[in-house]
Every structure is written in structure tokens, then in C-alpha cells.
Amino acid sequence: MKNQVLKLLMVVSFAIASITALAQYPVITATNQIPQIGDVIQISDANTFGFDPSGGSTGVIDVVWDFSNLISTAIYEHSYVDPTATAQSAIYPTATVAQASTQLAGYAYWENGTDYKAILGLAGAQAIIYTTPVVKEVFPITPGISWSTMGYTGVLTGLNAGEDSTTIVNGNYLGTPDAFGTVILPPLTFGGDPEVFEDVVRVHVTESFQILVWIFGTPLMTVNVNDDYYYWFHEETLEPILTYGTTTDDAGGAPQTTLSYQLISGTPVVSGCVTDLNGDGVTTVQDLLLVLSEFGCNTSCTADINGDGFVTVADILLILGAFGVGC
């Protein structure tokens, strides 16, 4: 019995050492994240009832966010067009792309560089013009590296008659990649398998600003606005695959909560007890040993649990995540 315990401890220690040595934080580069003219993405709003951005997990490493039961409430598109082809282009001369939505009138104007995305403002029935670009995303995105735009200002136009002006002041935006793992979204077709996205990085965004309403040169009203949002980014997908957040203010309005996800294909979930490699009905140290015995395999691998053609630390993590689970 003592020898068996020692053997088990050695195996687990080896597995943990392998994970520590080989695991790396995923990185979201700018390669597929900077919108280009002609790009279109399809988005679904979802019911927010009972939604938990932690996915029920208390950890931040290799989290599994299972949101496969989200209920779609509306579907719309975002499209990216040439800003010079829009009526308001003169207001945003440095814009590289204008974002339209079938959900809202008007455009959002973006100044995008090789490694960042910054919003210049929005124009529709009303217009928001930021005095300086508000940087929303900086690439690469990886846990532990934050970015911010502090002290931004802006002007609102097209509001009620009689207002001298409405301005935005004391704007602060902070993006913090705080977790990574796997996101599971609802299937694209009824009765199909959920859509799975690995190596996803979650970014926690907090933003605050003040809206000042001026009459005869005096600020008669100040509204404090706070945004608390989460965005889930996937390396191969333009824009976040999932967005959740709440906007609040002190003007007496109800909190506005948003939950949406992209309608795109991931990797289908493989049904069955795939971690039970020896077929004894439960995931045990025997299955872990089988994975370790084939570690590094890249051809005809029997211990390739996730089906990527290799036996890597990802397969070990699947074993450890299902350890002790019966089929």
C-alpha cells in the first residue's frame, strides 16, 4: 500500500511539474483583431437571467466557462465600412474604419493602428466626439498586462434645445486581462453540439466618466457614469466572442446590462468519457499514466484526448480535470 501511495505521488508530482514547465498564458495578437473595411460579424443578444461571468469557477487559470445554455433574444450584425463614405466623416478625420450596426442608427468611428484600437466617437441622431482617442484594446492581450486611457474628455451634440453644451470629463478606461481558459457557447444549429473555443483570454474593463450639462456657462447637472464589463477574446476571431457588462449612473436610471455572443463555429464537443483511456469506467491514475507514456506523440496517438493530433499538457489537464469521474 505504501509503495502504491508513493508511486501515485510521484506520478502526480511529475504531471504538475510538466504542466508548470510547459504551460504558457495564451496570447491574443492583433493579427485577427483589427477590423478591416468589409468585415461583418453576426451577434446574438442573450437573456441575462442568472448569468455569472466567472462561469462558476473561483480560479483564473484554465477556466472552463460553460455558457452553452444561453438563450438568444435578438440577432444583429456589425459591419465595417469606409469612414469617408459616411456623412459624418469630416467630424472624425483620423478614422480608419466606421462600424455600423443593424441594431442602432449611425456609426462608431475607430482609429486603428497595428497594435491598438481606439474609438473617436459615435454619430447618429446625436454625436459623441472624444477630444483624444480612447484606446479600448492594446495588443498583444495576455493575462498580467493591462492598458488604460486616463482623463479623457469629449463633447455631446444634438441634445435638447436650450442647452449651451454637454461635455464629457474625467473619463478613465482600464482594461485588465484577468483569466484564461475555454469558452463553450450555444450550438449554431438546433440539436447540434455546443461551440467550444480554447485559449480564450477574458478582459475585465472598468470605465467611469462624468457628463456635464452647461447652461449660460454654468454646469447645472453632473451625471456620474460607471461601466463594468467583461470581454472574452479568441485569437482566431475578430472582436470578442462574448461580452457581458453593466452600466450604471447616479441620475436615477435603472442599470443597463448587456450580454451577447458571436454566432461562429468553434470545435464541437466530443461526447462520451474521452478521458477514460483504459475503458474501466472511471478516469484514474491509470489513464494519466497512459497520457504520460505518450507525451510528445504526434502520430497515431491513442492518448490524444482533445483530438489536436498531439499528446501535450492540454491532454494532461483534461485528465486531471476529470480525475475520479465515472462514465
N, C-alpha and C positions, 0 to 999 in steps of 0.2 A: 504494500500500500504506500509506504514511504517513497519507494522508487517511482511509483506512478505519479505521485504528487510532485516530486522533483522534476520529472520529465515534463509534466504539464506546465510547471512554472518556467522551465527552460524554453518550451515552445512559445508560450505567451510572451516572454521577455524578448525572444528573437523577433516575433511578429511586431511588437511595439517598437523595437529598435529599427526594423525595416521601414515601418511607417514614418518614424521620426527622420530617418536618413533620406527617404525618397520623396516624401510628400512635400509639395510646394503650394503656396497660395495661388489660385487661379488669377490670371491677368486678363483684363478686358482692354484690348488695344483700340486705336482709332480706326483700324482697317475697315470695319463694317459699321462703325457708329456715327460717321459724319454723313448727314443726309445730302443727297445729290438731287439736282433738278430731274424730275421724272419719277422719283421714288414714290411708292404708295404702300402704306401698311393698313391692315384691317384690324380693328379693335372691337372688343366686346366689353360693355359695362356689365358689372355683376352685382348681385344682391350682397349687401354688406353685413347682413344679419349674422352675428356670431363669428365674424372674421377675426382671426388672430394673426398678426404679421410674424409672430415667432413660429407659427406652424405647430405650436405645442411643444417646441423644443426649448430647453434652457441653455443650450450651447450655441456657439457661433462658428464652429469648425465642422465641416462635412454635415451640415444640417440637411434634413430631408423635409422640405416644405410641401406637404401633400395638400394641394388645393384643387384636386380633381373633382370635387363636388360643388364647385362654384356654379351658380345659376345665372345664365346670361339674361340680361334685361333689355339690352339695346345693342345694335351693331352699327358701326360707322367707320369712315375711312379718314386717314390723314394722307394728304398728298403734298408734294414739294414742287414748287413752280419757280420760274424765273422772276425775281422780285421786280425787275424793270418792266415786266408785263402787267403789273398791278397799278391801280390808280393812285395808291399812296406811296409809290416808290421814292418820290422826292423827299419824303419825310425821313427815310432811312437809307441814305446814300451808300452806306458801307455794307448793306445787307448782301449776303451771298446766296441766300435762299429764302423763299417765303413759304410758310406752312399753312395750308388750307385744311378745313375740316368740314365734313358733311353734317356735323353736329352743330356748328356755330358759323355765324356770318363773319366775314373778314379774314384777316391773315395775321399770323405771328411772324415777325421778321427776325432772322437769325444772321449773326456774323460768325462764320465757322472758319477756324484755322486748321492746321494739320493735326493739332493735338488738343483742341478745345471747341466747345460750343457755347456761344454767348447770345442771349436774347437782347434785341434792341428795342422791342416794344410790340404792341398789338394795335391793329387798326380795323375798325368796323364802324358801327354806329357811334362808338366812342373810340378814342385813341389813347394809348399809353406810350409815352416817349421817354425812355431812360436817358438820363444825361450822359452816362457812361454805360457801356455794355455790361450786363450782369452775367458773369460766367457761371453756367449751370453744370457743365461737365468738363473735367480735365483728364486726359488720357496719358498713360495707361491708368486704369482703375484697378486697384488691388487693396485688400484689407491692410489697414495701418497707414494709408496715405490719404490725407484729407485735402480739401481745397475750399476757398472761400472768396466771396466778394463782400467787402465791408464798407458801410457808409454810402451806399448808392442812393441816388436821388432820381426824380422823374417828374413828369407833368402829365396830367389827365386833361383831355379836351372833350368837347361835345356833351357836357353835363347840363344841368338845369340852367335856364336863362337867369341872369342876375348875379351869377357867381363870377367874381373877378377872376379867380383861378382856383384850381385844385392841384395840389402838388403831393409828391411822394418824397419823404425824407427818412433819414435814419434806417435805410434798408440794409439788412445783414443776411447773407446767404452762406450756409455752411453745409458741405457735402462730406459725409464720413462713411466710407466702406466699412461695414461693421460685422459682416458674416459672409460665409460662402457655403455652397452645397448644391443640392439637387432640387429643382422645382418640378412639381407634377401638376399639369393643367388639364382641364376637361378635354375629352376626345373631340376631334373636329366633326366626326360623324356619329350619329346616334347608335349606341351599342358598340362603338369602337373602343380601342384601348386608349387610356389617357396618354397625353403628350408629355414626354419626360425630357428635361434639359439639365445636363450635368455641368459642373464647373461654373455655376452661376454666382455672381457677386451681388450681395444686397448693399444698397447705399441708403443711409439714413440722412435725410435732408431736413434741416430746420431753417426757417426763414421768418424774419419779422420786419415790419416796416410801419410807418405812420402815414396816414392820409390827412392832409390839412386842407380845409375849405376856407378860402380867403374872401372877404368882402370888404371893400374900401381899404385894402391894405392890411386888414386885421384877420388873423386866423380865428374864426368863430367856432370851428369844430375840429376836433382831432380824433381820429379813429385809429386805434392800435390793432394791427392785423398780425396773426401768427399762423404759420403753416408748419405742419409736422407730417412728413411724407417718407415713404419707403419706395425704393425703385429696385427691381431685380434685373440685372444686366447679364446677357449671354453673348459670348464672343462672336458667334456667327449671325447674330440677329440685330438688325437696325432698330434702335430705340429700346427702352426697357420692355421685357416680355410681360412684366406685371407691375402695376402701380397701385399703391394704397396710401391714402392720407386724409387729413382733416384740416380745414381752415376755420379759424375762429376769429372773432373780433369783439370789441367792447362796446359796439353800437347797439346791442340788443338783438342782433340777428342770431338765428339758430346755426350751430356748427354745420359746415358743409363737408360731407365725407365722399371721397371718390375711391372706387375700386374698379379696375379694368385690367384686361389681359389681351395679349395679341392672339389672333387666330392663325397660328402657324404650326407646322408639324415638328414634333420632336422625335425621340426614339421610343417606339412603343414599349410598354411594359411587358416583360416576358412572364406569363403566368406559370404557376407551379412552384415547387420548392426547389429553386435552382441552386441553393447553397448546400443541399443535401447530396453531396457528390458521391458518397458510397451507398446511397439508397437505403439507409437503415431507418429512415423516417424522422430524423432529427438532425439539426446542424450542431456538430460537436467538434472536439479537438481532432478527431479523425479526418474530418473534412478540411480543417485548417492545415493539417499535415499534408494532405493531397495538394493543396494550393502551393504550399511552401516547397514541395518536392518538384513542382513545375515552374517555380518562379523564374521569370525571364523568358519563358517559352513564347515563340512567335509563329509556330507552325503546327497545325493539327493538335491544338491544346485541349485536353479534356477538362482542365480546371479553369478555363476561360469563362468565368461566370457572367460577366457583363457583355460578352459577345463582341468585344472590340478587336479580337484576333491575337491578343497578348495576355499573359498572366502577369499582372502587375499589382502594385499596392492597392489599386481600386478593387480588385477581387478579394484581397485580404480584408479590406474594410467591409465588404458585403458579408463575408463570413462572420466577422466579429459583430456586425450589426444584427445578424440573425442567430447569434450563438445561443443554443439551448431551445430554439424554437422548433416545435414539431410540425410536420407536414400534414 
